[in-house]
């Protein structure tokens, strides 16, 4: 039984394992380091309760310490990276995504209010066939398709219909 402290100077390692190939705990004069220098994984286990990491900001880097994988900031954002490039970030207003979002078997719902999709061009395609269903171009056309064939489009002079247009009641007006 030991009482009291063990004080090790900077860069003196406490090593756990055979032949110095295990877990190292030390302070290098600037940073406190827990390093797994052996074979296998470094596992942190709990009896089923939470494992708390207490910090105002946390960053997870790759083993070479030259790429950021994730950051967590207290009262701020959570960011996820791919190949050292930020791809997902939480904000006070929601989330920011850089790059494409591929949704499989998923629908987008908004229970109340208005759903807005903002882009210069929006294409809606079929899930199983990837065929065109509709297209929307900022300051341009709206295109509607049937069986991947454009049937209706808006133009700078009105609309263009390909095929037969059927109406139960119609009023035709021409501007002279």
N, C-alpha and C positions, 0 to 999 in steps of 0.2 A: 504494500500500500504506500502510495506516495501522496504527500500533501505539498502544496506550494506550486511554483511555476518552473517550467524548463525554459530558459532563455537561450536562444541560439542567435549568434550574430548574423548580419546580412550575408546572403549567399551560402549559409550553412544549411544543408538539407536534412530533413527528417525523411528517411527512406524506409518504406515498408515493402518487403518482398525479398526474394533470394537473389544474390549477386547483383544488387543495385538495379534490378530490372522491374521495379514495381511502381508504387505510388510515391511521389515526392511532394513534400510541402515545404515551402521556403519563402523568404522575402529577399528580393534582389537589391534592396536599397531604394527602389521606387515603387515596385508592384509586389503584391502578395500573390503567390502562384501555387496552384494545386495542379500537378502534372502527372499524367499516366504515361510512364516511360517503358512500360512492359508490354507483354503480349495480351491480346484479348481486349475487351471493352472496359471502360470505366462506367460502372453501374452505380447509380444513386437510388437507394431503395427506401421505402417507407412502409409502415405497418398498415397502410390503407388511408392514412390521413394525408393532407397536402404536404408537398415539399415547397417551402417558401424560399424564394430568392429575394432578398430585401435590398433594393437599390433604387436610386432615382432615375437611373438609365442603365439599360443592359444591352449589350451587343453580343451577338454570336457570330464568330468568324470561322473560316475553314481552318484546318490543321496547320497550314502554312502561314496563317495569320495575314494573308494578303487579299482576302475577299470577305466582304460582309455578307452574311446570310440572313440576319434578322436584327432589328433593333426594337427596343421597348422603352418608351419614355414616360415617366410618371406624369399624370395629368396632360398627356400629349398623345403622340402617335405611336402606332405599331406599324413597322415597315417590314416587308418581306422582299428578298432580293433573289434574282436568278443571274448567275454568272457575274456577280458584283454590280448588277444594275437593278435599281429599285423598280419593282413591278406592282406592288400593292401597298397602299398606305391608308390608315384610318385618319380621319380628320374630325373636327368638331361638327361638321355638316354631313358626314357620311364616309365614303371611301373614294380614293383615287386609284385608278388602274391604268398602268402604262402597257400598251400592247393589246392583243386580242383577248376576248373572253369567249371561250368555247363552252356552250351550255349543252349538255346531252340530256335529253328527256326532261327538259326543264322549261317552265313557262314563267314569264315575268308578270306579276300582278301588282296592282296598287289598289288597295281597298277603298280609298277615298281620295278625292282631289283629281289631279290630272297627271297622267303619265307622259313625260316628255322624253323624246329621244332626239339628241342634238348631234348633228353631223352634216357635213357638206353633201354627202350621198348616203342614203339608207337603202339597203337591199334586203328584201325578205325572200328567203329561199325555202324550199321544201326540205323537211328533215331527212327523209329516206332517199329522195331522188336528187337533191341539191338543185332542182330546177327553179327558175325564176317564178315568183308569185307576184311581187310588186317592187317597184323602184321609185325612189323619191330623190330629186336633185334640187339643191338649194338654188333659188332664182332660175329654175328650169322646169323640166317635165316631171309629171307623175305618170308612171307606166303601170298598167295592170295586165296580167298574163293569164292565159288559160292553156293548160298543158304545155307550159314553157314557150308559148307563142304569144307575142304582144298583141292584144286586142283593143286596148284603149290607151290613149296618151294625151296629155295636155300639151299644147303648143303655144307659141307666142301670139297666135291668131285665134285660138279656141281649142278645139279637141279634134283628134283623129281617131276614127274607129275602123278597125280591120274586120271585115265580115259583116254580118247582118245585125242591125240594131233594132230591137223590138221594144215598143212602148205601148201601154194600154191607153194612155192619153198623151198627146203631144201637142205642143205649141211651138211653132217654128218662127223665129224672128231673124231678120237680116238687118244688119246695120248698113245704111247707104251713105 
